[in-house]
């Protein structure tokens, strides 16, 4: 049976989750998870959905109650006319990630519908790459775990991205310096859009 995919859900996590999110999540045809941290996978809710899940072996090991289609860097997934490239991601480290919280296997996803390429980086620090994308969604909280807005602006520029969607703006543990973000994105002429919780953008 062919899977007709219209909606992808990426990293449906627990941070500021509200019960009514479930109705929106039920619309997903495919769910992609980048890494094992709970703010990227709310397993108690997701395991109730009858949807194909894609993620790494480390995520599958951490959430044995769920069944995953395993992916790793370099894989290409095909869904009708849509291609999903599984790409590199490097989760940063600080001492808060001791005792099993460190991410050893992390991936990003580039979703390509033949017209535009959307790159969801996962929580990652900066790294050399040859990826290209029209839109990039990336966290800029820094604290050793992800890029700061300085690296993020340069990373996005190298991608050729027309717009950046900053992520993790809702994480009180790792607040983003909004003035510094504005300064860097303007300095490198990188357009960006900060979305509020439940706000959407049509591209």
N, C-alpha and C positions, 0 to 999 in steps of 0.2 A: 504494500500500500504506500503510495507516495504521500510524503508529508508536505502539505502546502503551508508555507510560513508567511505570515503577514506581520507578526509582532514578535520581537525579541525582548526579553527581560534580562538585564545584566546586573548582577550583584544586588539582588533583592535582600537587603540586610535588616538588622534589628534596630539600628540607630534611629530614634524618634519614630519608630513604627507605630501606626495607628490601625485599628481593626478594619477600617473601611478601605485600607490599601488592598486588602485581599480581593475585593471585587475587580480591581484593576489588574492585579496580578493573574487572576483567572483567565484573562484575555490573551495571555502569552501563548505562543505556539512553541517556543523554545526558550529555555532559561540557561544562560551562560554565567558561570561563577569563576572569578579570577583567582581567589585564594581563600584560605580557611578561616580567616577572622570573622567573628560573628556579625560585625557591622557590614559584611558583604554577603552573608548567607543566614537567613532566619529559618533554620532547619525545621523548627516545630510547625511552622506554617507551610513552608514549601513542600514538606513531605506529604501533605494532604492533597497536593495538586497532581493530576495525571498528565504530566507534561514531560517531554524529554529534557533531561539535565545533562549539561556538558561541563566537565571540569577536570582537574588534575588528579593524579593518584593520591597526592597528599590530602586533598579535600575529601576524596572517597574514603580514605582511611579514617579521617576525623569524624565523618558523618556516615557511619556504617548502616544507619537506618534508612539511608537513601540510596537509590540506584543511579549511577552516573555513567554516561558515555565518556570514556577517558580521552583526554586530549593532552598534547604537549606542544612546546614551541616548535614551529615549522609545519604543523598540520594545516591542511586546507579542508574546510567543511563546505559542502554544497547543499543549498536549500533552494530548489527551483532555480530562479535567475540570480539568487543572492549567494555570494561567496563570503565566508568568514575565515579570515586568516588568524591563526593562533600565533601570537608573537611574543617576543621577549619582554619580561618585566623583572625588575630587581627590587624586592621589598627591602627598604633600609632597616637598620637595626639600632636600637638603643636598649639600655639595661631593663626597661619595662617589659621586654619581650623574652625574659628568661622563663624557665620552667615550662617549656613546651609551646610558648606563644610565638617563637620565631618562625617566620615563613621561609621554607627551604625550596618550595616549588610554587612559582607564581607566573601567571601569563596575562597578556593583554589580548584584545580582540580588535581586528579591523573588519568592519562589516561593509561590504561593497555591493551595491545594487546595480552596478554598471554605469551609474550616473554620478554618484558621489561616494566618498569613502569616509566612514565614521570610525575613528580610532578611540577605543576606550582602553586607557593605559594600565589600569589597575593601580594600586598603591606602589609607586616605583620611584626610585632615584633616577637621575639622568644617566644615560649610557649611549655609546656610539651606535648608530643605526643607519639604515638606508630606506626607512619607511616613508611613505607619502600618504597624506590624508587631507581631505577638505575641511573636516570638522574633527576636533580632538577634545575629549573629555578627560581631564586629568586633575589629580589632587595636588594642591600647592600649600600644604600645611607645614612642610619641612620637618623640624624636630628630629632629623636623622632618618625619618621613615619614608618621606617622599621629597619631591623637589620643592624648593622655595619658588616664589614667583619669578625670581631672576632666571633660574635654570628653566623653568616652565615656559617663559616667554621665548627664550632661545630655542628650546626644544620644539615648540610649536612653529616657530619661524623656519626651522630646518625642515619640518614636515611639509611646509607650504600650506599650512592650515589657514583657511579664510576666517575661521572663528574658533575661539577657545571657550569651552564650558568648564569653569573651575568646579571641582568636586570637593567634598568634605568641608564645605563651608558651614555645615551644621554640627560639627564635632567640637563640643566645648572643651574636650581634653587637649585639643591641638588647634587653638584659634589661629585664623589667618589674619595677618596684618594687612588690612584692606588698603591703607594708604600706600604701603610699600608695593602691593600688588598693582595698584593703579599706576604708580610711578614706573614700574618695570614694563608693564604692558604698553604703556604709552611711549616709553623710551625706545622699545624695539618695534613699535608700530604693529602691535599684535592685537587685533580686535578680540574682544571677549564679552561674554554675557553671563552674569551671575543669576542663576535661577533660584527663586524661593522654593520652599517645600511645596510640592504639588503644582508648581508652575511648569508650563511646557513651552517649547519653541518649535515652530515649523520651519524646516530648512528646505 
